[in-house]
Amino acid sequence: MPLLVVGISVLVLLILMTRLKLNGFAALLLVAVGVALVQGIPLVTIPDVLAEGIGGQIGDTMLTIGLGAMLGRVMGDSGAAQRIAGTLLDSFGPRWVQVAMVVTAMLIGVTMFYEVAFIIIVPIAFTLVRVTGAPLLWVGLPMSVTLSTMHSFLPPHPGPTAVAATFDASVGLTLLYGLFIAVPAGALVALVWPRLPFVKAMTPSIPQGLVGEREFTDEEMPGLGWSLFVALFPVALIVTAAVTDMATSAETGFLHFVAFVGSAPIALMLTLCLAVWAFGPRIGRSLEEVGASCSSAAKAMAMILLVIGAGGAFKNVLVEGGISDYIKDATDGWSVSPIVLAWLVAVILRIALGSATVAVVTASGMVLPLLAGSGVHPEVMVLAVACGSIAFSHVNDPGFWLFKEYFNLSVIEAIKVRTGYTTVLAVLGLGGVLVAEQVLDLLGP
């Protein structure tokens, strides 16, 4: 039974990493090979399946994470991150630092990939931790919860946008309805989860090499205007490209240029170049000093990227092994509400395949026949599938490893925190979707 294989593989992975203390990269590859053998993938093709999974995952994330880490370190070593963190503290006060992180994550994460927004904001979270002395999860977890919500629930993120196209739903209405669900659900979990006793008992430290240790005086830090301009520059580029893409389907050289500079890797590369000048020669730091900051960030990211790549290999083995086909056959003929079934299929696929985007796209094709004649608003069905795809983030999800490594958690701790909060978000999302459908029915066509 394929789902049993998934369950056993996760258990073996946990044993390898927690009891035998095997490196995450090696453990993931070892388990991926075992699953490939059990699922009947031919021996001769297993290396290609692993390479495809690693290549696809690293190809999607290496440029974004690598450039983002360098940008964050340059901002940290110049004092720009401390300037922004200090301004947030002055505006919200130490007592409301979590609210500051939620608001920041919502504004930046509404149009950006989880990984991109995470990499941009996390240096500010690290600096706030250092300045306030607050626990790392107390400050960082609200940011991660909020970004997870924005990424999984709302267009123009790739999963919900792809499902909207499949269901022929309005992207604008999906975003509008989704905001009424995502904002309260995300804010609630973001503020409650760090207060749970099992989370408060965890006291991870900031990973070495990802942020500088120096405390800057007010005179040494760059101005707030430049600090915010550089931090928000990639956000502006990416948002502009997303809005332009939603507003028009025309094909012109200018629009192609906007899409090019608004792609995450190019936006971050341009921002890094801007940061090198703004926080280097412009304020009296040599290019050698700025280059050293970039090198330190790259070294700190090496193992994180390897682990994320291995997570991609594990995910690809599950896909190539026919897990999604098995789930499709197993759910055919279930007599359940279309909304609940769409959500449940996405949850099962998320557990089995790891990637929220893969789960949401696969689930949309499987439940599309349910939409015809059901009377359910297509935008609501999009949200049902989208919020189901956030559930149960665990060891076959590359985002899980990004979260684990940046917050310096053990595998068990990461499962307790991230798997828990993503599942609660999915359940709250389902409740919100069911309520939204009832409200829309009352309002009429």
N, C-alpha and C positions, 0 to 999 in steps of 0.2 A: 504493500500500500504506500503510494508516494508520500502522503502526509506523515506516515509513520517514519519514513526515511528522513524527512525533514526534522522531525522531533528528535530522532536518535542522533542525527548529525549535530544538532545544536547542543545536545547533552554531551557528546564526545568533545566538541570544541570547548565547552566550559571546563570539562575535566582536564583537557590538555593545558589550558591556560591558567586555571586556578590551582589545581592539585600538582600538576607536573611543571608548572611555571614556564611552559614553552612560549617562545616569542609569538605575538599575535600574527605576524606575517606568515611564519612557518606553519603555525597551527591551522590557519585558514586554508592555505594551499593543501595541506595534508588531508584535511576533511573534505575539501572540494574534490580531490582525486578519489577519495573513498566513495563519495556520493556518485561521482561519474561512473565508477565501476558497478555500483549497485544498480544504477538506473540503466545500465546496458549501453552506455556510450562507448563506441569502439575504441580500443586501446590506442590505435594509431591517431585518432582525432582528439584525444583528451588534451594533449599539449596545445593544440590549436584553440580548443574551447577555453582553456585557461588563459592563453595569451590574448584571445579576443576579449575576454571579460576584463582582464587587467588593462589592456590597451584602451578599451572603451571607457572604463571608469577613470583611468589616469588622464586620458585624452580630454575628458569632460571637466576634470577638476584640477589637474596639475597647474595649468597656467593661472587659473583663478586663485587657487589656494597659494601657490608660490608667489605670484605678484602681490596678492593681498597681504601675505605675511611680511614681505619686504616693505610694503607701504606702511603697514602697522608698526614695524620696528623703526623705520625712519621717523615716523611721527612720534613714537615713544622716545627715541634717543635725542630728538630735538626739543622736546618739551611740549609739542603741539597737542599730544593726547592728554597730557596733564592740564593744559590750558582748557581744553573742552571739558574734561572731567571736573575741573574746579568750577567752571561756569555752571555745569549741571548741578553741582552741590550748592552753589550760591542761589540758583534759581529755585530748586526744589527743597534744599536742606538735606542734611544727612538722614533724617528720619524718612524721607520720601525718595531715597535713592532708587528703590525698586520701581516706583512709578516713573521716574525719569528714564530708566532702562526700557520699560514697557512702551512709553510714548516714542522714544527714539527708534525702537525696533519696529513699531507699527508704521512710522513714517517712512523708514528706509526699506522695510521688508515687504511692503504692500505690492511692490512691483519687481522685487529682486529675488533671485534664487536664495534658498536657505544658506548654502555654503558661501555665496558671495557676500550677503549681508552679514553673516556671522563673522567672516574674516575682517570686514570693515569695522564692525562695532566692538569686537572682542578686545582690541587694545585699550579702548576707553574703559571697558569693564575691568580689565586688569589694573589700570591706573587708579580707578575708583577704589578697588580693593586695597591697593597699596596706600592710598591717601587716607582712607577712612578706617582701615584696619578691620573692615567687615569681612566675614567669611566669603570665600570665592563663590560658592553656590548661591549665597544670599544675593549677590549682585549679578552674577552671570546667568543663573537659571531663569529669571524672568525674561531676560533677553532671548534665550534659546527657545523657551516655550512660545513666546510671541512670534518669533520668526518661523517656527514650525507651523503655527496656525496660519499665518499669512501665506506661506508657501504651499500648503496642502489644500487650503479651502478656496483660494481666490484666483481668478484670472487677473492679469495676463501670465501667471505662472504656467509652465508647459502642460502639466497634468490636467487641471481644470479647463484650460483653453482647448486642449485636444478633445476632451469629452464634450465640451460645448459644440464643437464642430460635428462630432459624431451624432449628437442628439438634435442637431439643428436648432440649438438654443441661442438666445441673445447673450453675447458676452457681457454687454453692459448691464443687463438685468441680473445676470448671474453674479456679477461683481456687487451690484447694489444689494441683492438679497443676502449674499454671502457676508457682506460687512455687518449686517444686523445680527448674524450668528457668530462670526469669527471674533469680532471685537469684544463682546461681553464674555464669550467662552474663553478666549485667549487671555484676557485680563484677569479673569477669575482664577484660572489655573496658575498663571504666572505669579500671582500674589499669594496664593494659598500653598502651592507646592513647596517653596523653600521653608515654610513654617512647620511642615510635618516633622514629627520627632525623628523618624529614620533618616530624613534628609539633613536635619540640623546636626545629627550625630556624625556626619561625614565632614572631615576637615581637610580637603585636598589643598595643596599649595599650587601656585602658578608655575607651569612648566618652565624649566630653565631655557633661556635663549630666545623666548618669544617676546619679551618686553625688557627694557632696560631697568636697572635698579636705581638709577640716579634720581634724587629729588631736586627739582629746579626751583630757583627763586623767581619771583615775579619778573624781575628784570631780564633773566636769562631766557624766558619762554617767548616764542613768537606770539604775535598779536592774535586775538580771538578771530578777527576777520579772515586772516590767512589760514588759520587752523581749520575753521569751519569750511572755508572755500575748498580747500584741498580734500577734506573728509567727504564733502557733499558733491564734489565734482563728478566722481563716477556714478553716483546716484542720479544726478541730473542727466548725464549722457544716456544711461540705461532707461530711465523713465521717458526721456524724449523719444528714443527709438521705439519703446513699447507703445506709447500713445500714438505715434505716427503710424505704426503698423495697424493699430486698431481703427484709426480714423480713415485710412485710405488703402485701397488695393492697387493703386497706380504703380507703374514700373518706370521710374525715372532715375537718372544718374544721381540726382541729389538725394532721393529717398534711399538708394543703395548706399550712399555715403553715410547717411544718418544711421542706417542699420549696422553698417560696419563699425563706426565709432561707438555705437551703443551696445555692441556685443560685450559681454563681461570681460573677456581677456583684453580686448583692445582698450576698453574704458579704463581698466586698472593699469595697463601699461602706460597709457597717456598720463594718468594720475601719478604714477610712480615717477615719471620724468618730471612732471610739475613739482612733485614733492622734493625730488633731489635738488632742484634749483631753489625752491622756496625755503626749504629748511636746510640748505647747504650754503653755497656761496652768498645767497642773499642775506643771511644772518651771520656770516663769518665762519661757517664750518667748511672745512676743506672737502673736496670730492672724495678724498681718501677716507675720511671719517664716515661719510655717508655710505661709501662702498663697503666699509667694514660692517655697518649696520645691516646692509642687504645680505652680506655673506653669513652673518650670524643667524639671520632669520632662515636662510636656505638650509643651513646645517640642522637647525632645530626642526625643520619640516620634513627632513629626509625619511625618518621612520614613519611619521604620520602618513605620508604619501604611499609608502610601501604597504602599510596596513590597509589603507583605503583601497588600493589596487587589488590586494588579495581579497578584500570583501567583494569587489567587482567580479573576480574569478569565481567565487563561491556562488554569487547570484546568477552568473551566466550558466554554470553547471546545472542549477535548478531549472532554469528556463529551457535549456537544451535537453534536459532529462524528461521533459514532458509534464512537469508539474501543473502548468496552467491548463493544458488539455485535459488532464485528469479532473481538475476542479470543475471545468466547464461541463464535462459529462456527468459529474456527480450532482451538480445543482440543477440539471435539466428536470423540469417537471415539479419543482418544489412549489407548493401552494402557500405562498407568503405574499404579503403586501409588496407591490413593486418597489417602493421606497426602501423598505427593510431588506428585501432580497438584494437590491442593488448595493446597499451598504454592506451587507453580509458577504457578498461575493468579493467586494473590494478588500474587506478585512482578511478573508481567507487567503487571497492572492498576496496581500501585503505580508502576512505571516510566512507564507511559503517562499515568496520570491525576493522579499527584502526591499526592492526599489519601489517607492511610492508612485513614481511616474509610470513604471512598468505595470504596477498593479492597477492603477487608475485607467490606463489606456486599454489593458486587457479586459478589465471588468466592463468597461463601456461597451465593447463589442459583444460581450456575452449577454448583457441585459438589454441591449437595444431593442430586441423584439418585444420586451415587456412594455415599452413605452407606448407603442401603437395601441390605441383603443383603451388605454388605462385611465385616461383623463387626468393624469398627473402632469403638472407643468414641467416642460423639459428642463427649465433652469433649476427646478427643485431636484430633479433626477441627477443633474450634473453635480449639485452640492452633496447629494446622498453618496454618490460614488466617490467624490473628492474627499469628504470627511472620513469615509471608511478607509481610505488608503493611508491615513496617518497612523492608524492603530498599530500597536505591538511592534514598534521599531526595536529590532534586536540585532543579533550578531551577523545576520546576512544583509544588513542595511549599511552601506558605506557611510551614511550620515551618522550612524551610531558610533562608528569609530572616530569620526571627527569630533563628536561631542565628548567621547571618552578621553581621547588624548589631550584635547585642549583644557579639559577640566581635571585632568590628572587623576582619573578614577580607576578603580579596578573594574574588571568585567562585571562582577556581581553588583557592584555599586552602580555602574552605568545602567544595568538592567533594571535595578530598583527605581532609579530616577527617571531615565529616559523612556524605557518601555512603559513604565507606569503612567507618566504624564501624557504620552502620545495616545495611550488607550483611553484615558479619561477624556481627552479632547475629542476623540472619535465618538464616544458615547454621548457627550454633550452636543456634539454636532448633529448626531442623529435626532436627538430630541428637538433641537432647533429646526431641523429640516421638516420634521413632522408637524411642528407648530406652524411653520411658514406655509406649508401646503394647506392647512386648515384656514389660515388667515386669507390666503389668496382665493380659496374657494368662497369664503364669505364675501370678499370684495367683488367677486364676479369677474367676467371677462373684461 
